[in-house]
Amino acid sequence: MSKTALLEVRDARKSFGGVHAVDGVSLSLAPGEVLAVLGHNGAGKSTLMQMLAGALPFDGGELLLNGQPVKFASPADSRAAGIETIHQKLALADNLDSVANLFLGRELRTRFGLLDDAAMRAAAVPLFARLNPNFKNIADPVMSLSGGQRQVVAIARALQFKARVLIMDEPCAALGPAETAMVHDLIRRLSAEGVGILLVTHDMPDVFALSSRLMVMKNGRPVATCRTADVTEDEVLAMIIAGKAPATA
């Protein structure tokens, strides 16, 4: 494992009764790295991500941030440590605008206890501009936004609270080509700023366009971790389906 790892997992284990959902998984994530996490349904990747997000405790193994061991009792602990999860369904309040979603549950208030709409907008505008300079309609309800714009809102909410690690679950699912390109550009921007990204996806074009490394899981166990440039799509599919590690792994 890299000594400079932003996030490191050592021999993670999680069981539900007799089912070993995560069984001896190790990974590392460097600052600015995009690591794709792949596997068929039931491979254990979602369980692993829930463990990193503080939603499930580790049964065994170790989690380190910047080389320091950490334990999370809840998702709030994980978020406080700088790990944010962008779920496939995004968990946005459709009837509220982008600014309100950005501060949902953590609203800024005036000294009189009222919502400080001006302060929230002042903080939101440069953040949205940083992520997507073309995103101007932040006063519209998010239900009216495109899929790519909704991803901007979800990611901005994570970054507003100092996320250093983003877990992204199928970020381009059901998006058209233009919106997918928007999200790809956004992920590259975040990577360039040093945010580490765990990209959970079934989409091979996303894997090969965005990730520098990939890890494949099958039946709760790691198959292999490879540099994305060193493997072909057929080799990745062989890892996912047959659990066969390529010669380059």
C-alpha positions in Angstrom: 0.0 0.0 0.0 1.2 3.5 -0.7 2.6 5.5 2.2 0.9 8.6 0.8 -2.6 7.0 0.6 -5.5 9.3 1.4 -7.6 6.3 2.3 -6.5 2.8 2.9 -8.4 -0.4 3.7 -6.6 -3.5 5.1 -8.2 -6.9 5.1 -11.7 -5.7 5.5 -14.3 -8.2 6.5 -18.1 -8.2 6.9 -20.5 -11.1 7.4 -24.2 -11.4 7.6 -24.8 -14.8 9.3 -22.9 -17.3 7.3 -22.6 -15.0 4.3 -19.2 -13.4 3.9 -20.2 -10.2 2.1 -16.7 -8.7 2.3 -13.9 -11.1 2.8 -10.3 -9.9 3.0 -10.5 -6.8 0.8 -7.7 -4.3 0.8 -7.4 -1.1 -1.3 -5.7 2.2 -1.3 -6.7 5.6 -2.7 -4.2 8.4 -3.4 -5.1 12.1 -3.4 -6.6 12.9 -6.8 -6.9 9.3 -7.9 -10.0 7.8 -9.5 -10.2 4.1 -8.4 -13.0 2.1 -10.2 -14.6 -0.6 -8.0 -16.3 -3.3 -10.1 -18.2 -6.5 -9.7 -21.5 -8.2 -10.5 -24.5 -7.7 -8.2 -23.8 -9.4 -4.9 -20.0 -9.0 -5.3 -19.7 -7.1 -2.1 -18.8 -3.7 -3.5 -21.9 -1.9 -2.1 -21.3 -3.5 1.4 -17.7 -2.3 1.3 -18.8 1.2 0.4 -21.3 1.3 3.2 -18.5 0.3 5.6 -16.4 3.2 4.4 -19.4 5.5 4.7 -20.0 4.5 8.4 -23.3 2.8 7.7 -21.9 -0.7 8.5 -19.2 -1.5 11.1 -16.1 -3.5 10.1 -16.2 -7.1 11.5 -12.5 -7.3 10.9 -9.7 -5.4 9.2 -8.6 -1.8 9.4 -9.5 1.6 7.8 -6.9 4.4 7.7 -7.1 8.0 6.6 -3.8 9.7 5.8 -2.1 6.8 7.5 -4.1 7.1 10.8 -6.5 4.3 11.9 -10.1 5.4 12.2 -13.3 3.8 13.3 -16.8 5.1 12.4 -19.8 4.5 14.6 -22.2 6.3 12.2 -22.3 8.0 8.8 -21.9 11.3 10.6 -18.5 10.1 11.7 -17.5 9.3 8.2 -18.7 12.6 6.8 -16.9 14.4 9.6 -13.7 12.6 8.5 -14.2 13.9 4.9 -15.8 10.9 3.2 -19.0 11.7 1.3 -21.2 9.3 -0.7 -23.0 10.4 -3.9 -25.7 7.8 -4.3 -27.2 6.8 -7.6 -30.5 8.4 -6.7 -28.7 11.5 -5.4 -31.1 12.1 -2.4 -32.0 15.6 -3.5 -35.2 17.5 -2.4 -36.8 18.0 -5.8 -39.0 20.9 -4.8 -36.1 23.0 -3.5 -33.6 24.9 -5.5 -29.9 24.1 -5.8 -28.8 26.5 -3.0 -31.4 25.0 -0.5 -30.2 21.5 -1.4 -26.6 22.5 -0.9 -27.3 23.5 2.7 -30.1 21.0 3.4 -30.0 20.1 7.1 -27.0 22.4 7.7 -28.6 25.8 6.9 -26.8 29.0 7.7 -28.8 31.3 10.0 -28.6 35.0 11.0 -28.0 36.0 14.6 -31.8 36.2 15.0 -32.1 32.5 14.1 -33.6 33.1 10.6 -32.4 31.4 7.5 -29.6 33.5 6.0 -30.5 33.1 2.3 -28.0 35.8 1.2 -25.1 34.1 2.9 -26.0 30.7 1.6 -26.3 32.0 -2.0 -23.0 33.9 -1.7 -21.3 30.6 -0.7 -23.1 28.6 -3.3 -22.5 30.7 -6.4 -18.6 30.3 -6.5 -18.8 26.6 -5.7 -21.3 25.9 -8.5 -19.2 28.0 -10.9 -16.1 26.1 -9.9 -17.7 22.8 -10.7 -19.5 23.8 -13.9 -19.2 27.4 -15.1 -22.2 26.9 -17.4 -24.5 26.0 -14.5 -26.5 29.3 -14.0 -30.1 28.2 -13.2 -29.4 27.6 -9.5 -32.7 29.2 -8.4 -34.8 26.6 -10.3 -36.2 23.6 -8.4 -33.9 20.7 -8.9 -36.7 18.7 -10.4 -36.4 20.9 -13.5 -32.6 20.3 -13.9 -30.9 17.9 -16.2 -29.3 14.8 -14.9 -25.8 16.3 -15.2 -26.9 19.4 -13.3 -28.3 17.3 -10.5 -25.0 15.6 -10.2 -23.3 19.0 -9.9 -25.7 19.8 -7.0 -25.1 16.5 -5.2 -21.3 16.8 -5.6 -21.3 20.5 -4.6 -23.1 19.5 -1.4 -20.3 17.1 -0.5 -17.6 19.6 -1.3 -19.2 22.4 0.6 -18.4 20.3 3.8 -14.8 19.6 2.9 -15.0 16.1 1.4 -11.6 14.6 0.7 -13.0 11.3 -0.5 -16.0 10.9 -2.7 -17.8 7.5 -3.2 -19.7 7.8 -6.5 -22.3 5.2 -7.2 -23.1 4.9 -10.9 -22.8 8.6 -11.5 -23.6 8.4 -15.3 -26.5 5.9 -15.1 -29.4 6.9 -17.3 -27.6 10.0 -18.6 -27.4 11.0 -22.2 -24.1 11.6 -24.1 -23.9 15.3 -23.4 -24.7 14.9 -19.7 -22.3 12.0 -19.3 -19.6 14.2 -20.8 -20.5 16.9 -18.3 -20.1 14.5 -15.4 -16.8 13.1 -16.8 -15.5 16.7 -16.9 -16.6 17.3 -13.4 -14.9 14.1 -12.1 -11.7 15.2 -13.8 -11.9 18.6 -12.2 -12.3 17.1 -8.8 -9.4 14.7 -9.4 -7.2 17.6 -10.5 -8.0 19.3 -7.2 -6.8 16.3 -5.2 -10.1 14.7 -4.3 -9.9 10.9 -4.2 -12.8 9.2 -5.9 -14.1 5.7 -5.5 -16.1 5.1 -8.7 -18.6 2.2 -8.3 -19.9 1.4 -11.8 -20.9 -1.2 -14.3 -20.1 1.1 -17.2 -16.9 0.2 -19.0 -16.6 3.5 -20.9 -16.7 5.3 -17.5 -14.0 2.9 -16.2 -11.6 3.4 -19.1 -12.2 7.1 -19.5 -11.9 8.1 -15.8 -10.0 5.7 -13.6 -6.2 5.2 -13.3 -6.7 1.9 -11.4 -9.5 -0.6 -11.0 -10.4 -3.2 -8.4 -12.7 -6.1 -9.1 -14.6 -8.1 -6.5 -16.4 -11.4 -6.8 -18.4 -13.1 -4.0 -17.1 -10.7 -1.4 -13.4 -11.3 -2.2 -10.9 -9.3 -4.3 -10.1 -10.7 -7.7 -7.4 -8.2 -8.6 -6.4 -4.5 -8.6 -4.8 -3.3 -11.8 -3.7 -0.2 -13.6 -6.6 0.5 -16.0 -4.1 1.1 -18.8 -2.7 -2.4 -18.4 -5.9 -4.3 -19.0 -8.4 -4.7 -21.8 -12.2 -4.6 -21.5 -12.3 -8.4 -22.1 -9.9 -9.0 -19.3 -12.0 -6.9 -16.9 -15.1 -8.8 -17.9 -13.2 -12.1 -17.3 -12.4 -10.8 -13.8 -16.0 -9.8 -13.1 -17.7 -12.9 -14.5 -15.1 -15.7 -14.0 -13.0 -14.2 -11.2 -9.9 -14.7 -13.4 -7.1 -12.2 -12.7 -5.1 -11.2 -15.8 -1.4 -11.9 -16.2 -0.7 -8.2 -15.7 -2.3 -8.1 -12.2 
